[in-house]
Amino acid sequence: MVMQEKFPKVQEIIDSSKSILIPFHVHPDGDMVGSGLAMAAYLKSAGKKVRVVSVDPVNPEWKFLPYFDLIENIDPLELNLASIDLIIFIDSESSKRVTRGAGFSIPDEIKTIGVDHHKTNPQEFQINILNYEEVSSAAQLILEYFTVVDFPLNKEIALLLYWGLIMDTGLFEYFAPSPLAKIKAHEDAATLLTAGAPHDQLVHRIRGNQNLETIKFLAKGLSNLQIDKEYRFCWTVFSNLEIDELGLGGKVSMVRFSIKPFLNCLKGTDFGILLTEDENNFISVSLRARRQDGVDVSELARILGGGGHRAAAGIKLKMSLEEAEKLVLEMARKFARKELKTE
């Protein structure tokens, strides 16, 4: 893998650091949590002092994950970084993604490493482990690093990395960034299963363990679904009022995933959009393409200040839901108009 040549430098920086911070990105998903905790476990085994922080609460249903208790629910902006030697950003395109504030200012003396698989990553860190063509998750990059530095996989580490892999690939149902990435995902899965990752147990956690609120959120989202037949996209919107009526106040980030698979399966569309008001007065926008070889929704995301992958991207907007819906639909139609002209 192309990034392997940087791994010795990563190990050198880690070896020279005593206190290390791992900040989760906003709305931490399975890949972020699995990869982040696996890295934290590796660092602790090397005798490092490690802090794992998340500005947003992590889904409490995931407390079964090893090392879950390491996670502190705090905005990195509130931390005193005086004792920190190194910050490792995993599954995050930039330092802006780990805070709700105006930005995460990092003192020059603190070293930074980024480990990511998003095409829109600007590579702002001192060392950037970036691969968006050959892998489908950050967990695979962490696995690759562990392999290069001869860190043995035990059942706990294998579980964490497998959780990240299957969550970011949707149990291997989501589009892979390339044919090679699809093969690599299954090869890495085989490595983790051999090391003891409990596939059946984790699949049950994902598919057979939904609560009533999640099902109601899905039903409401589908009932709100609209379609623009001319520009070939669909969208659905959740207001705070609807979220509160469902009893999901403060939990929407944990159930939003349930509707995303339906954004890219509607006949007669090329992509889908989900807009939700979250508990921090931001509007979260999720974009999903219907085909891997179809429209590149990361381009639409970049236009609106977001980022992501060709088939899955996201945006954060600081405005009212009505303003956000108007803006996103306007830009989506301009984007679709350009795409339709190129067909």
Helices and strands as residue ranges (DSSP letters): G 2-6, H 7-15, E 19-24, H 30-45, E 49-54, G 60-62, G 68-70, E 71-73, G 76-78, G 81-83, E 86-90, G 95-98, E 111-116, E 127-130, H 138-148, H 155-168, H 179-194, H 199-207, H 212-223, E 226-228, E 233-238, H 240-245, H 252-255, G 256-258, G 260-264, E 271-277, E 283-289, H 297-303, E 307-308, E 312-317, H 321-342
